[in-house]
Amino acid sequence: MESESHPLSHAPRRRRQRGAAALVVVLALFAIALALSLLLLGYGDQGMRHSSAMSEDATLHFLAVSGVNHAFAEVKDQTDYDGDGHFGAVGVATPAVLRDPENRPIGEYQAYVVNVAGDPAVDAPVYRIRVRVAQPSFANPLRWQTAEAAIGWVPDFALLNNLAAISVAGPLAANPDLADWNSSGFRVSGGDYPALIFTDPTARDNFLADGTIRNGWFSNGLDSKITGAPNVEIERPGLTPDRYEAPILLSEEAAFTAEMLNDYRDALRRHAQDLVYATEVGSGSTAGVAVDYTTATANGVVVLHDHPDVKDGAGTNKPRITSNLSLGTANVNSKVVLIDTSKFHQGHENMTSNHGDSGAGAATITGAGDLVILHPIGSRTDNTNGKMFNLNWTGNVYVIGYPVDRSTGAGNNARTDNLLYLSRADWNIQGNLMLLTAGDTEASLEARGSANGAHLNVDGGLLIFAEASGREAEIDIESQASMTVNGIVGVYGSRIEIENANNTTTDMVINGTLALGFPTDSTRTDDLKLQVRGNAQFNFDLGRVEDAAASLADLQAELDLSGSQLRSVDFRIRGMITRGAMMSGTAALAANSTSRWQLYASELSGLTSGDEPRGVDFDLVRARSGQQ
């Protein structure tokens, strides 16, 4: 019997299912099959024999499915539930017993995982779940069957936690700052998904207890502004009415520690630095970065301050962007481009001669590939004197700040608190924009415009990482500026500020999901500010979330996450085969030494003796994930 589907189904990008839930599904299906079989008993002796065989075959089949599900739960969750040291091995030392709803034994099974790659030392692993089942038991196997299921994996964006218009992972203090939630342009729309979802019950309770929500649910019109599914009843004792329904849910999904968030931030930063042959130097408040420009140029990196149209833009050996630049084409001639803002004349405050919104005199960079920006970019304090280029980019954009940027500044750069200050310019990114810090520093994105505005548009992922154990990550959209992200906005830090800060001239639109990640071990109490003046729209869009997650997962496949606790691959069952039932006793089993039953038994003996691992090697999968 072959099948392309599996009883333990996983919706696209849904989070991991528990092994127990898989067994409940199996039991329910078995009960239905058994009931249908019993209905056939009334059709005479021949019908009884036929229905009895069908029932027995169904029982063996569901035993096999149960074994596959049980083993796959360990692989899917990347958790060794039975503590035998192997991911995907179940019932090896002592066969697992499947029981019916009345707790009566149905049969027993053993399951394990084997790598069937041509050359396991070189090739990407090719895993199979193999299962043996017996009735009534392995000690007395009157009927038995084998099954095999193919496992495939895909890169998985490790920080995508729950599907909702806004998801909050981790703890939340008793007094979040929820400013201006009565604004006429504010909406949180989950559609068929929750509007808000929390991983921490105290965080959800504290959020619901805030006066903006508890007291102002009806007076602020939140009953029509915050929509989604399903609705759950929320009590507010002492008020009239004393309860309401809202799509604000709690998930039991685990969140992230500060170490996990910092591990991800550091892996992204190291990857970007490696692309441009950069190495971190110094320590403490003077920590920064050094670049081997000669090697970078020799290996095809476009070092922008040495570009012939840039290096003398403000005078001899005074780099400045004074004209439009084309730096690569998507899928044809993508580039790795380095912008070290400390090497430009007047540093990050005046990267170009004119504001991006100044019309014909503005400079625009168009390109594709990986754009790595070392040190902050944009004006330190205002949008009048600082000048910023426009950007149209397909691929990944990294903006990386270092402790030295916040203390003395690097090179020509004045010290600044902003990683990216988008002033009077437009940035359009088809891909991912990542703001990353090194050391004990904050991360912030700010946009401010003039009459012609400042606009940030991202189709993909926008990720902002502060140092997670004690620092702040921030998005601040100021007057005459807008931000639109079609995909995933992920903001991670021990304090998070999301501000749409002007009543009439700012727009913050997220079509996808806003994911806020607080470390579970954070001790801050001033952890969230979510200000929504102007037009602030948070609209869940599953398709755009999946597209962004796939793009971020492809990038993640290039990261070194070894040694971290983050899950960077997701597994799927690609098909299952069950081998026919046999009705002989133990003597026939002994005689049939070449059967799959005996082959699997031989492989299992290697597992129990410790001669060879029989589980998924996740480090190997991560190392070879690009080969599948």
DRENLUM-928504 format. One record per residue (C-alpha): residue in one letter; chain; x, y, z. Coordinates in steps of 0.5 Angstrom, whole numbers, padded with zeros to 4 digits, m for minus. Layout:
DRENLUM-928504
A, A, X, Y, Z $
...
END
This chain:
DRENLUM-928504
M, A, 0000, 0000, 0000 $
E, A, 0003, 0007, m0002 $
S, A, 0000, 0014, 0000 $
E, A, 0003, 0021, m0001 $
S, A, m0001, 0023, 0005 $
H, A, 0000, 0022, 0012 $
P, A, m0005, 0022, 0018 $
L, A, m0001, 0026, 0022 $
S, A, m0001, 0032, 0017 $
H, A, 0002, 0039, 0018 $
A, A, m0001, 0045, 0015 $
P, A, 0004, 0050, 0011 $
R, A, 0009, 0053, 0016 $
R, A, 0004, 0051, 0022 $
R, A, 0009, 0049, 0028 $
R, A, 0010, 0043, 0031 $
Q, A, 0005, 0038, 0033 $
R, A, 0006, 0033, 0040 $
G, A, 0007, 0026, 0039 $
A, A, 0001, 0025, 0044 $
A, A, m0003, 0028, 0039 $
A, A, m0001, 0024, 0033 $
L, A, m0003, 0018, 0037 $
V, A, m0010, 0020, 0039 $
V, A, m0011, 0021, 0031 $
V, A, m0009, 0014, 0030 $
L, A, m0013, 0011, 0036 $
A, A, m0019, 0015, 0033 $
L, A, m0018, 0013, 0026 $
F, A, m0017, 0006, 0029 $
A, A, m0024, 0006, 0033 $
I, A, m0028, 0008, 0027 $
A, A, m0025, 0003, 0022 $
L, A, m0026, m0002, 0028 $
A, A, m0033, 0000, 0028 $
L, A, m0034, 0000, 0021 $
S, A, m0032, m0007, 0021 $
L, A, m0036, m0010, 0026 $
L, A, m0042, m0007, 0022 $
L, A, m0041, m0013, 0017 $
L, A, m0041, m0018, 0022 $
G, A, m0049, m0019, 0020 $
Y, A, m0048, m0022, 0013 $
G, A, m0047, m0029, 0014 $
D, A, m0041, m0033, 0016 $
Q, A, m0037, m0031, 0009 $
G, A, m0038, m0024, 0011 $
M, A, m0036, m0025, 0018 $
R, A, m0030, m0028, 0016 $
H, A, m0028, m0023, 0011 $
S, A, m0030, m0017, 0016 $
S, A, m0026, m0021, 0021 $
A, A, m0020, m0021, 0016 $
M, A, m0021, m0013, 0014 $
S, A, m0021, m0012, 0021 $
E, A, m0015, m0015, 0023 $
D, A, m0011, m0012, 0017 $
A, A, m0014, m0005, 0019 $
T, A, m0011, m0006, 0026 $
L, A, m0004, m0008, 0023 $
H, A, m0004, m0002, 0019 $
F, A, m0006, 0003, 0024 $
L, A, m0001, 0000, 0029 $
A, A, 0004, 0001, 0023 $
V, A, 0002, 0008, 0022 $
S, A, 0002, 0009, 0030 $
G, A, 0009, 0007, 0030 $
V, A, 0011, 0012, 0024 $
N, A, 0007, 0017, 0028 $
H, A, 0011, 0016, 0034 $
A, A, 0018, 0016, 0031 $
F, A, 0016, 0022, 0027 $
A, A, 0014, 0026, 0033 $
E, A, 0021, 0026, 0036 $
V, A, 0024, 0028, 0029 $
K, A, 0019, 0033, 0028 $
D, A, 0020, 0036, 0035 $
Q, A, 0027, 0035, 0035 $
T, A, 0026, 0032, 0042 $
D, A, 0028, 0025, 0045 $
Y, A, 0022, 0024, 0048 $
D, A, 0024, 0017, 0051 $
G, A, 0031, 0019, 0053 $
D, A, 0034, 0013, 0049 $
G, A, 0039, 0017, 0046 $
H, A, 0036, 0017, 0039 $
F, A, 0032, 0022, 0035 $
G, A, 0026, 0017, 0032 $
A, A, 0027, 0011, 0035 $
V, A, 0021, 0008, 0039 $
G, A, 0020, 0002, 0043 $
V, A, 0027, m0001, 0041 $
A, A, 0029, m0004, 0048 $
T, A, 0022, m0005, 0050 $
P, A, 0016, m0005, 0045 $
A, A, 0011, 0000, 0045 $
V, A, 0004, m0002, 0046 $
L, A, m0002, 0001, 0043 $
R, A, m0008, 0001, 0047 $
D, A, m0015, 0002, 0045 $
P, A, m0020, 0008, 0048 $
E, A, m0021, 0002, 0054 $
N, A, m0014, 0001, 0055 $
R, A, m0014, m0006, 0052 $
P, A, m0008, m0007, 0048 $
I, A, m0008, m0008, 0041 $
G, A, m0001, m0010, 0039 $
E, A, 0006, m0008, 0039 $
Y, A, 0011, m0004, 0035 $
Q, A, 0018, m0002, 0034 $
A, A, 0021, 0004, 0030 $
Y, A, 0027, 0007, 0028 $
V, A, 0031, 0011, 0023 $
V, A, 0036, 0009, 0018 $
N, A, 0040, 0013, 0013 $
V, A, 0040, 0010, 0007 $
A, A, 0044, 0015, 0003 $
G, A, 0049, 0012, m0002 $
D, A, 0055, 0014, 0002 $
P, A, 0053, 0017, 0008 $
A, A, 0060, 0020, 0010 $
V, A, 0059, 0025, 0004 $
D, A, 0052, 0025, 0001 $
A, A, 0046, 0029, 0004 $
P, A, 0043, 0024, 0009 $
V, A, 0037, 0020, 0006 $
Y, A, 0033, 0018, 0012 $
R, A, 0027, 0012, 0013 $
I, A, 0023, 0011, 0019 $
R, A, 0022, 0003, 0019 $
V, A, 0017, 0000, 0023 $
R, A, 0016, m0007, 0026 $
V, A, 0009, m0009, 0029 $
A, A, 0006, m0015, 0032 $
Q, A, 0000, m0018, 0034 $
P, A, m0002, m0020, 0040 $
S, A, 0006, m0018, 0042 $
F, A, 0013, m0019, 0040 $
A, A, 0013, m0025, 0045 $
N, A, 0008, m0029, 0041 $
P, A, 0007, m0026, 0034 $
L, A, 0001, m0029, 0031 $
R, A, 0001, m0023, 0026 $
W, A, 0006, m0018, 0024 $
Q, A, 0007, m0013, 0019 $
T, A, 0013, m0008, 0017 $
A, A, 0013, m0001, 0014 $
E, A, 0017, 0004, 0012 $
A, A, 0016, 0012, 0011 $
A, A, 0021, 0017, 0007 $
I, A, 0023, 0023, 0011 $
G, A, 0025, 0030, 0008 $
W, A, 0027, 0036, 0011 $
V, A, 0027, 0044, 0009 $
P, A, 0030, 0050, 0012 $
D, A, 0026, 0052, 0017 $
F, A, 0026, 0060, 0020 $
A, A, 0027, 0058, 0027 $
L, A, 0024, 0065, 0030 $
L, A, 0017, 0064, 0027 $
N, A, 0013, 0062, 0033 $
N, A, 0006, 0063, 0032 $
L, A, 0001, 0065, 0026 $
A, A, m0003, 0071, 0028 $
A, A, m0003, 0079, 0026 $
I, A, 0001, 0080, 0032 $
S, A, 0005, 0075, 0036 $
V, A, 0008, 0076, 0042 $
A, A, 0014, 0071, 0045 $
G, A, 0016, 0071, 0052 $
P, A, 0014, 0075, 0058 $
L, A, 0011, 0082, 0058 $
A, A, 0011, 0086, 0064 $
A, A, 0005, 0089, 0068 $
N, A, 0005, 0095, 0065 $
P, A, 0006, 0095, 0057 $
D, A, 0005, 0102, 0054 $
L, A, 0000, 0102, 0049 $
A, A, m0001, 0109, 0046 $
D, A, m0006, 0111, 0042 $
W, A, m0010, 0105, 0041 $
N, A, m0016, 0109, 0040 $
S, A, m0013, 0112, 0033 $
S, A, m0018, 0112, 0027 $
G, A, m0013, 0109, 0023 $
F, A, m0011, 0103, 0027 $
R, A, m0013, 0096, 0025 $
V, A, m0011, 0089, 0027 $
S, A, m0014, 0084, 0023 $
G, A, m0012, 0076, 0023 $
G, A, m0018, 0074, 0018 $
D, A, m0018, 0067, 0020 $
Y, A, m0012, 0067, 0025 $
P, A, m0012, 0070, 0031 $
A, A, m0011, 0078, 0032 $
L, A, m0006, 0077, 0037 $
I, A, m0003, 0071, 0040 $
F, A, 0002, 0070, 0046 $
T, A, 0006, 0064, 0049 $
D, A, 0007, 0067, 0056 $
P, A, 0000, 0066, 0060 $
T, A, 0002, 0072, 0065 $
A, A, 0004, 0076, 0059 $
R, A, m0003, 0075, 0056 $
D, A, m0006, 0077, 0063 $
N, A, m0002, 0083, 0063 $
F, A, m0004, 0085, 0056 $
L, A, m0011, 0084, 0058 $
A, A, m0011, 0088, 0064 $
D, A, m0008, 0094, 0061 $
G, A, m0013, 0100, 0062 $
T, A, m0013, 0101, 0054 $
I, A, m0015, 0094, 0053 $
R, A, m0019, 0092, 0060 $
N, A, m0023, 0099, 0060 $
G, A, m0023, 0102, 0053 $
W, A, m0025, 0095, 0049 $
F, A, m0031, 0099, 0048 $
S, A, m0030, 0106, 0049 $
N, A, m0024, 0106, 0044 $
G, A, m0028, 0102, 0039 $
L, A, m0023, 0096, 0039 $
D, A, m0028, 0091, 0038 $
S, A, m0029, 0093, 0031 $
K, A, m0021, 0095, 0030 $
I, A, m0018, 0088, 0033 $
T, A, m0021, 0082, 0029 $
G, A, m0020, 0075, 0027 $
A, A, m0021, 0068, 0029 $
P, A, m0023, 0064, 0034 $
N, A, m0026, 0069, 0039 $
V, A, m0025, 0067, 0046 $
E, A, m0029, 0070, 0052 $
I, A, m0025, 0075, 0056 $
E, A, m0027, 0077, 0063 $
R, A, m0027, 0084, 0066 $
P, A, m0030, 0084, 0073 $
G, A, m0033, 0090, 0076 $
L, A, m0034, 0093, 0069 $
T, A, m0040, 0093, 0064 $
P, A, m0041, 0089, 0061 $
D, A, m0036, 0084, 0065 $
R, A, m0034, 0080, 0059 $
Y, A, m0033, 0081, 0052 $
E, A, m0030, 0076, 0046 $
A, A, m0024, 0077, 0042 $
P, A, m0019, 0074, 0038 $
I, A, m0013, 0074, 0043 $
L, A, m0010, 0067, 0044 $
L, A, m0005, 0064, 0048 $
S, A, m0001, 0058, 0045 $
E, A, 0003, 0053, 0049 $
E, A, 0009, 0054, 0044 $
A, A, 0016, 0055, 0047 $
A, A, 0019, 0062, 0046 $
F, A, 0026, 0064, 0046 $
T, A, 0032, 0065, 0051 $
A, A, 0037, 0071, 0051 $
E, A, 0042, 0066, 0049 $
M, A, 0038, 0063, 0043 $
L, A, 0036, 0070, 0040 $
N, A, 0044, 0073, 0041 $
D, A, 0046, 0066, 0038 $
Y, A, 0042, 0068, 0032 $
R, A, 0044, 0075, 0031 $
D, A, 0051, 0073, 0032 $
A, A, 0050, 0068, 0026 $
L, A, 0047, 0073, 0022 $
R, A, 0052, 0078, 0023 $
R, A, 0058, 0073, 0022 $
H, A, 0055, 0071, 0016 $
A, A, 0055, 0078, 0013 $
Q, A, 0062, 0079, 0015 $
D, A, 0065, 0073, 0012 $
L, A, 0061, 0075, 0005 $
V, A, 0066, 0082, 0005 $
Y, A, 0072, 0079, 0009 $
A, A, 0071, 0083, 0015 $
T, A, 0073, 0081, 0022 $
E, A, 0071, 0084, 0029 $
V, A, 0076, 0087, 0033 $
G, A, 0077, 0090, 0040 $
S, A, 0073, 0089, 0046 $
G, A, 0068, 0093, 0050 $
S, A, 0066, 0100, 0048 $
T, A, 0071, 0100, 0043 $
A, A, 0069, 0094, 0039 $
G, A, 0069, 0095, 0032 $
V, A, 0071, 0091, 0025 $
A, A, 0076, 0091, 0020 $
V, A, 0076, 0089, 0013 $
D, A, 0081, 0086, 0008 $
Y, A, 0079, 0090, 0003 $
T, A, 0085, 0088, m0002 $
T, A, 0082, 0080, m0001 $
A, A, 0075, 0083, m0002 $
T, A, 0076, 0086, m0008 $
A, A, 0080, 0080, m0011 $
N, A, 0074, 0076, m0010 $
G, A, 0069, 0080, m0013 $
V, A, 0066, 0084, m0007 $
V, A, 0064, 0091, m0010 $
V, A, 0067, 0096, m0005 $
L, A, 0063, 0102, m0006 $
H, A, 0068, 0107, m0003 $
D, A, 0073, 0105, m0008 $
H, A, 0068, 0105, m0014 $
P, A, 0071, 0109, m0020 $
D, A, 0064, 0113, m0019 $
V, A, 0064, 0114, m0012 $
K, A, 0071, 0115, m0009 $
D, A, 0073, 0122, m0011 $
G, A, 0065, 0124, m0011 $
A, A, 0067, 0130, m0006 $
G, A, 0074, 0131, m0008 $
T, A, 0080, 0127, m0009 $
N, A, 0080, 0121, m0005 $
K, A, 0073, 0124, m0001 $
P, A, 0068, 0118, m0003 $
R, A, 0061, 0120, m0004 $
I, A, 0055, 0118, m0008 $
T, A, 0054, 0123, m0013 $
S, A, 0050, 0119, m0019 $
N, A, 0046, 0113, m0020 $
L, A, 0049, 0106, m0019 $
S, A, 0047, 0100, m0022 $
L, A, 0050, 0094, m0018 $
G, A, 0048, 0087, m0021 $
T, A, 0042, 0084, m0023 $
A, A, 0037, 0079, m0020 $
N, A, 0038, 0072, m0022 $
V, A, 0043, 0074, m0028 $
N, A, 0049, 0078, m0025 $
S, A, 0048, 0078, m0017 $
K, A, 0053, 0082, m0013 $
V, A, 0056, 0082, m0006 $
V, A, 0057, 0090, m0005 $
L, A, 0060, 0093, 0001 $
I, A, 0058, 0100, 0004 $
D, A, 0063, 0102, 0010 $
T, A, 0060, 0108, 0012 $
S, A, 0066, 0110, 0016 $
K, A, 0070, 0111, 0009 $
F, A, 0066, 0116, 0006 $
H, A, 0067, 0123, 0006 $
Q, A, 0063, 0126, 0012 $
G, A, 0061, 0119, 0014 $
H, A, 0054, 0116, 0015 $
E, A, 0051, 0123, 0015 $
N, A, 0052, 0125, 0008 $
M, A, 0053, 0119, 0004 $
T, A, 0051, 0123, m0002 $
S, A, 0050, 0130, m0005 $
N, A, 0043, 0131, m0005 $
H, A, 0037, 0128, m0001 $
G, A, 0034, 0122, m0004 $
D, A, 0027, 0126, m0005 $
S, A, 0030, 0132, m0009 $
G, A, 0028, 0130, m0015 $
A, A, 0033, 0130, m0021 $
G, A, 0039, 0131, m0016 $
A, A, 0038, 0125, m0012 $
A, A, 0042, 0119, m0013 $
T, A, 0039, 0112, m0013 $
I, A, 0043, 0105, m0012 $
T, A, 0040, 0099, m0016 $
G, A, 0042, 0092, m0015 $
A, A, 0042, 0085, m0013 $
G, A, 0045, 0080, m0009 $
D, A, 0048, 0081, m0002 $
L, A, 0049, 0089, 0001 $
V, A, 0053, 0089, 0007 $
I, A, 0053, 0096, 0011 $
L, A, 0058, 0096, 0016 $
H, A, 0057, 0102, 0021 $
P, A, 0050, 0106, 0022 $
I, A, 0048, 0109, 0016 $
G, A, 0044, 0116, 0016 $
S, A, 0043, 0122, 0019 $
R, A, 0045, 0122, 0027 $
T, A, 0040, 0127, 0029 $
D, A, 0036, 0130, 0024 $
N, A, 0033, 0130, 0016 $
T, A, 0035, 0137, 0014 $
N, A, 0043, 0137, 0014 $
G, A, 0044, 0129, 0013 $
K, A, 0043, 0126, 0006 $
M, A, 0041, 0119, 0004 $
F, A, 0041, 0116, m0003 $
N, A, 0035, 0112, m0005 $
L, A, 0036, 0104, m0006 $
N, A, 0032, 0099, m0010 $
W, A, 0035, 0092, m0008 $
T, A, 0033, 0085, m0010 $
G, A, 0036, 0080, m0004 $
N, A, 0039, 0081, 0003 $
V, A, 0041, 0087, 0006 $
Y, A, 0045, 0087, 0012 $
V, A, 0046, 0094, 0017 $
I, A, 0051, 0092, 0022 $
G, A, 0053, 0097, 0028 $
Y, A, 0058, 0096, 0033 $
P, A, 0060, 0098, 0040 $
V, A, 0065, 0103, 0038 $
D, A, 0059, 0107, 0034 $
R, A, 0055, 0108, 0040 $
S, A, 0062, 0111, 0044 $
T, A, 0066, 0115, 0039 $
G, A, 0064, 0113, 0032 $
A, A, 0068, 0109, 0027 $
G, A, 0072, 0113, 0022 $
N, A, 0069, 0119, 0019 $
N, A, 0062, 0117, 0023 $
A, A, 0060, 0121, 0029 $
R, A, 0057, 0117, 0034 $
T, A, 0050, 0115, 0033 $
D, A, 0044, 0111, 0037 $
N, A, 0041, 0109, 0030 $
L, A, 0043, 0103, 0026 $
L, A, 0039, 0106, 0020 $
Y, A, 0036, 0113, 0020 $
L, A, 0032, 0113, 0013 $
S, A, 0031, 0121, 0012 $
R, A, 0028, 0124, 0006 $
A, A, 0029, 0118, 0001 $
D, A, 0026, 0111, m0001 $
W, A, 0028, 0104, 0000 $
N, A, 0025, 0099, m0004 $
I, A, 0027, 0092, m0002 $
Q, A, 0025, 0085, m0005 $
G, A, 0028, 0080, 0000 $
N, A, 0030, 0081, 0007 $
L, A, 0033, 0087, 0011 $
M, A, 0037, 0086, 0017 $
L, A, 0039, 0090, 0023 $
L, A, 0044, 0087, 0027 $
T, A, 0048, 0089, 0033 $
A, A, 0055, 0087, 0036 $
G, A, 0056, 0086, 0043 $
D, A, 0052, 0090, 0049 $
T, A, 0048, 0095, 0044 $
E, A, 0041, 0097, 0042 $
A, A, 0038, 0097, 0035 $
S, A, 0034, 0102, 0032 $
L, A, 0030, 0104, 0025 $
E, A, 0028, 0111, 0024 $
A, A, 0024, 0114, 0018 $
R, A, 0023, 0121, 0018 $
G, A, 0021, 0125, 0011 $
S, A, 0019, 0132, 0009 $
A, A, 0014, 0134, 0004 $
N, A, 0016, 0128, m0001 $
G, A, 0016, 0123, 0005 $
A, A, 0021, 0118, 0007 $
H, A, 0019, 0111, 0005 $
L, A, 0021, 0104, 0007 $
N, A, 0018, 0098, 0003 $
V, A, 0020, 0091, 0004 $
D, A, 0017, 0085, 0001 $
G, A, 0020, 0079, 0005 $
G, A, 0023, 0080, 0012 $
L, A, 0025, 0086, 0016 $
L, A, 0029, 0083, 0022 $
I, A, 0032, 0087, 0028 $
F, A, 0036, 0085, 0033 $
A, A, 0038, 0088, 0040 $
E, A, 0043, 0085, 0045 $
A, A, 0037, 0080, 0048 $
S, A, 0039, 0080, 0055 $
G, A, 0038, 0087, 0057 $
R, A, 0038, 0092, 0050 $
E, A, 0032, 0095, 0046 $
A, A, 0030, 0094, 0039 $
E, A, 0026, 0099, 0036 $
I, A, 0022, 0102, 0030 $
D, A, 0020, 0109, 0030 $
I, A, 0016, 0112, 0024 $
E, A, 0016, 0119, 0025 $
S, A, 0013, 0125, 0021 $
Q, A, 0012, 0124, 0014 $
A, A, 0015, 0117, 0013 $
S, A, 0012, 0111, 0012 $
M, A, 0014, 0103, 0012 $
T, A, 0010, 0098, 0009 $
V, A, 0012, 0090, 0010 $
N, A, 0009, 0085, 0006 $
G, A, 0012, 0079, 0010 $
I, A, 0015, 0078, 0017 $
V, A, 0017, 0084, 0021 $
G, A, 0021, 0080, 0027 $
V, A, 0024, 0085, 0033 $
Y, A, 0028, 0082, 0038 $
G, A, 0030, 0085, 0045 $
S, A, 0029, 0085, 0052 $
R, A, 0025, 0092, 0051 $
I, A, 0021, 0093, 0044 $
E, A, 0019, 0100, 0042 $
I, A, 0014, 0100, 0036 $
E, A, 0012, 0107, 0034 $
N, A, 0008, 0110, 0029 $
A, A, 0009, 0117, 0032 $
N, A, 0005, 0122, 0028 $
N, A, m0003, 0123, 0028 $
T, A, m0004, 0124, 0021 $
T, A, 0003, 0124, 0017 $
T, A, 0005, 0117, 0018 $
D, A, 0004, 0110, 0016 $
M, A, 0006, 0103, 0018 $
V, A, 0003, 0097, 0014 $
I, A, 0005, 0090, 0016 $
N, A, 0001, 0085, 0011 $
G, A, 0004, 0079, 0014 $
T, A, 0006, 0078, 0021 $
L, A, 0009, 0082, 0027 $
A, A, 0013, 0078, 0031 $
L, A, 0016, 0081, 0038 $
G, A, 0021, 0076, 0041 $
F, A, 0022, 0078, 0049 $
P, A, 0027, 0073, 0052 $
T, A, 0024, 0068, 0057 $
D, A, 0030, 0070, 0062 $
S, A, 0029, 0078, 0061 $
T, A, 0029, 0082, 0068 $
R, A, 0026, 0088, 0065 $
T, A, 0020, 0091, 0067 $
D, A, 0019, 0097, 0062 $
D, A, 0019, 0092, 0056 $
L, A, 0014, 0094, 0051 $
K, A, 0011, 0100, 0048 $
L, A, 0007, 0100, 0042 $
Q, A, 0004, 0106, 0039 $
V, A, 0000, 0107, 0034 $
R, A, m0002, 0114, 0031 $
G, A, m0004, 0115, 0024 $
N, A, m0005, 0110, 0020 $
A, A, m0003, 0103, 0023 $
Q, A, m0005, 0097, 0020 $
F, A, m0003, 0090, 0022 $
N, A, m0006, 0085, 0017 $
F, A, m0005, 0077, 0017 $
D, A, m0003, 0074, 0011 $
L, A, m0001, 0067, 0011 $
G, A, 0001, 0067, 0003 $
R, A, 0006, 0073, 0005 $
V, A, 0008, 0070, 0011 $
E, A, 0010, 0063, 0008 $
D, A, 0014, 0067, 0002 $
A, A, 0018, 0071, 0007 $
A, A, 0019, 0065, 0012 $
A, A, 0022, 0061, 0006 $
S, A, 0026, 0066, 0004 $
L, A, 0029, 0067, 0011 $
A, A, 0030, 0060, 0011 $
D, A, 0034, 0059, 0005 $
L, A, 0038, 0065, 0008 $
Q, A, 0038, 0061, 0015 $
A, A, 0041, 0055, 0011 $
E, A, 0047, 0059, 0010 $
L, A, 0048, 0060, 0017 $
D, A, 0053, 0056, 0022 $
L, A, 0048, 0055, 0028 $
S, A, 0052, 0049, 0031 $
G, A, 0052, 0049, 0038 $
S, A, 0046, 0053, 0039 $
Q, A, 0039, 0051, 0041 $
L, A, 0035, 0053, 0035 $
R, A, 0032, 0049, 0030 $
S, A, 0034, 0051, 0023 $
V, A, 0030, 0045, 0019 $
D, A, 0023, 0042, 0019 $
F, A, 0021, 0035, 0017 $
R, A, 0016, 0032, 0013 $
I, A, 0014, 0025, 0011 $
R, A, 0014, 0024, 0004 $
G, A, 0010, 0018, 0003 $
M, A, 0009, 0011, 0007 $
I, A, 0009, 0004, 0005 $
T, A, 0006, m0002, 0009 $
R, A, 0008, m0009, 0007 $
G, A, 0003, m0015, 0007 $
A, A, 0001, m0018, 0014 $
M, A, 0003, m0025, 0015 $
M, A, m0001, m0030, 0019 $
S, A, 0004, m0035, 0021 $
G, A, 0007, m0037, 0028 $
T, A, 0014, m0036, 0030 $
A, A, 0017, m0042, 0027 $
A, A, 0015, m0039, 0020 $
L, A, 0019, m0032, 0022 $
A, A, 0025, m0036, 0024 $
A, A, 0025, m0040, 0017 $
N, A, 0024, m0033, 0013 $
S, A, 0031, m0030, 0015 $
T, A, 0031, m0026, 0009 $
S, A, 0024, m0022, 0010 $
R, A, 0024, m0015, 0012 $
W, A, 0022, m0017, 0019 $
Q, A, 0028, m0020, 0020 $
L, A, 0032, m0015, 0016 $
Y, A, 0029, m0010, 0021 $
A, A, 0031, m0014, 0027 $
S, A, 0038, m0015, 0025 $
E, A, 0038, m0007, 0024 $
L, A, 0035, m0006, 0031 $
S, A, 0040, m0011, 0034 $
G, A, 0046, m0006, 0032 $
L, A, 0042, 0000, 0035 $
T, A, 0041, m0004, 0042 $
S, A, 0048, m0006, 0042 $
G, A, 0050, 0001, 0041 $
D, A, 0054, m0001, 0034 $
E, A, 0051, 0004, 0030 $
P, A, 0046, 0010, 0031 $
R, A, 0039, 0009, 0029 $
G, A, 0036, 0016, 0029 $
V, A, 0037, 0023, 0026 $
D, A, 0043, 0027, 0026 $
F, A, 0041, 0034, 0026 $
D, A, 0048, 0037, 0026 $
L, A, 0049, 0033, 0019 $
V, A, 0042, 0035, 0017 $
R, A, 0044, 0042, 0018 $
A, A, 0051, 0042, 0015 $
R, A, 0048, 0038, 0009 $
S, A, 0042, 0042, 0008 $
G, A, 0043, 0045, 0002 $
Q, A, 0045, 0039, m0002 $
Q, A, 0038, 0036, m0002 $
END
